[in-house]
Amino acid sequence: MPRIEERDIYYRRAKELGFRARSAFKLLQLHEKYQLFDDSVRLAVDLCAAPGSWSQVLSRKLVPKHQLLIQQQQKQATASAAAAPPPPPIVSIDLQEMAPIEGVHTLQGDITALSTAERVISLWRGQRADLVVCDGAPDVTGLHQIDEYLQSQLMLAAVMISTHVLRPGGAFVAKIFKGSCTEQLLVPQLQVFFRSVHVSKPDSSRARSAEAFVVCQNYEPPVGYTPILMALFAAPPTTTPTATTSNPATAIATTTTTTTTAAAATNTTANTNTATTKQSNATPAAPPAVVDVNE
Ligand SMILES: C[S@@+](CC[C@H](N)C(=O)[O-])C[C@H]1O[C@@H](n2cnc3c(N)ncnc32)[C@H](O)[C@@H]1O
C-alpha cells in the first residue's frame, strides 16, 4: 500500500520536476491566479524558505531575467570599467540550513530576531525587492492559541521586513491559517500597506488544512510612513518583567520577546540569532528528497 504522499499528484509532480517539496505548486498556482512574476519582477525575498521549493520556483522564474541583465551590462561595460556583477536576485532565509540553489543567497536565522531582519535589510541597501514571500510555519505545539500566536509573530516579522525592502508597487505573499481571527484582523491591517489584498487557497493546499495565503499587491504605504523595526525584535529584558506596565510598547516588547524565544524553542533545528550567510556558489550539497513540509 503506497503512503499517502506517494499517491498525491503534487508530490509525484514535484519529484518529476525536481522540486524539493510539493509546496512549489502552491506558489505556482498563486502565480497563475495573481500573476506574481510579471516582467517587472526581478528581485525577491523568500522568508522561511527551507527546504527551498519556493526558492526553486523563484530561481526558475527570475534567474533567466537576471542573466539577461548581466549580458546587457557586460555589453555596455568597457574593458576599463567593467561593471561588478549584480548580487543574486533572490535572498532566502530559514532557521534551517538550505542546500544551494542557483541565483539564491541563503541566510540561516530566525526572521523574528532583530539581527536577521537587519541582515536581510542591509543586503537590499540601495535596491528594492519586487516580491517578498513567506511560507513560514512554526512547529506546532498542539495548543491552538499558542500555535496561532506563533504564526502571527512570523507574519508580523515578515510584514516588517517587507516594509523595509519592498519597492512601491511590490507584492507580498504569506501563509495564514484561515478561519482564525488572524484573517479578520490581518486583512484590514494589510490593506493599510497594499492596495489589493486577497486570501486564497490554491488547489495544491490540502482541503482539510486551514492553511491559506494572503496575496498583497501594489505596496503603497501611507504617505509619510517611515518603516521601523519595532519592539517585536527587542532584546530580552534584563530584569523580571512585572505583570502590568503603563507603556503599551513595552507590553508588546515583553510579549513578543517571549514569543521569539518560544518560536526558536519550538524548532528542533539549532537556531542562531546571528544570521549566517551562504553564497549560491558554495559546494552544492545533495538536494533533499521531496518532502511534505506542511499541508
Ligand atoms: C512550510 S516550511 C517552508 C517550505 C518552503 N516554502 C518550501 O517551499 O520549501 C516552513 C519553514 O518555516 C521555517 N521557520 C519557522 N519559524 C521560523 C523563523 N522564526 N525564522 C525562520 N524560519 C522559520 C521552518 O524552519 C520551515 O523550514
Ligand as a Chemical Component Dictionary entry (heavy atoms), coordinates in Angstrom:
data_LIG
# 
_chem_comp.id                   LIG 
_chem_comp.type                 NON-POLYMER 
_chem_comp.pdbx_formal_charge   0 
_chem_comp.three_letter_code    LIG 
# 
loop_
_chem_comp_atom.comp_id 
_chem_comp_atom.atom_id 
_chem_comp_atom.alt_atom_id 
_chem_comp_atom.type_symbol 
_chem_comp_atom.charge 
_chem_comp_atom.model_Cartn_x 
_chem_comp_atom.model_Cartn_y 
_chem_comp_atom.model_Cartn_z 
_chem_comp_atom.pdbx_ordinal 
LIG C1  C1  C 0  6.355  25.046 5.388  1  
LIG S1  S1  S 1  8.084  25.222 5.590  2  
LIG C2  C2  C 0  8.519  26.239 4.208  3  
LIG C3  C3  C 0  8.530  25.478 2.921  4  
LIG C4  C4  C 0  9.155  26.251 1.786  5  
LIG N1  N1  N 0  8.303  27.345 1.354  6  
LIG C5  C5  C 0  9.392  25.364 0.578  7  
LIG O1  O1  O 0  8.680  25.510 -0.389 8  
LIG O2  O2  O -1 10.320 24.550 0.611  9  
LIG C6  C6  C 0  8.151  26.326 6.933  10 
LIG C7  C7  C 0  9.538  26.779 7.282  11 
LIG O3  O3  O 0  9.429  27.844 8.207  12 
LIG C8  C8  C 0  10.656 27.875 8.918  13 
LIG N2  N2  N 0  10.550 28.744 10.090 14 
LIG C9  C9  C 0  9.697  28.629 11.129 15 
LIG N3  N3  N 0  9.911  29.620 12.016 16 
LIG C10 C10 C 0  10.917 30.398 11.512 17 
LIG C11 C11 C 0  11.590 31.563 11.959 18 
LIG N4  N4  N 0  11.251 32.144 13.121 19 
LIG N5  N5  N 0  12.581 32.091 11.195 20 
LIG C12 C12 C 0  12.928 31.490 10.024 21 
LIG N6  N6  N 0  12.333 30.386 9.549  22 
LIG C13 C13 C 0  11.334 29.836 10.275 23 
LIG C14 C14 C 0  10.871 26.405 9.271  24 
LIG O4  O4  O 0  12.210 26.159 9.606  25 
LIG C15 C15 C 0  10.412 25.722 7.974  26 
LIG O5  O5  O 0  11.516 25.428 7.155  27 
# 
loop_
_chem_comp_bond.comp_id 
_chem_comp_bond.atom_id_1 
_chem_comp_bond.atom_id_2 
_chem_comp_bond.value_order 
_chem_comp_bond.pdbx_ordinal 
LIG C1  S1  SING 1  
LIG S1  C2  SING 2  
LIG S1  C6  SING 3  
LIG C2  C3  SING 4  
LIG C3  C4  SING 5  
LIG C4  N1  SING 6  
LIG C4  C5  SING 7  
LIG C5  O1  DOUB 8  
LIG C5  O2  SING 9  
LIG C6  C7  SING 10 
LIG C7  O3  SING 11 
LIG C7  C15 SING 12 
LIG O3  C8  SING 13 
LIG C8  N2  SING 14 
LIG C8  C14 SING 15 
LIG N2  C9  SING 16 
LIG N2  C13 SING 17 
LIG C9  N3  DOUB 18 
LIG N3  C10 SING 19 
LIG C10 C11 SING 20 
LIG C10 C13 DOUB 21 
LIG C11 N4  SING 22 
LIG C11 N5  DOUB 23 
LIG N5  C12 SING 24 
LIG C12 N6  DOUB 25 
LIG N6  C13 SING 26 
LIG C14 O4  SING 27 
LIG C14 C15 SING 28 
LIG C15 O5  SING 29 
# 
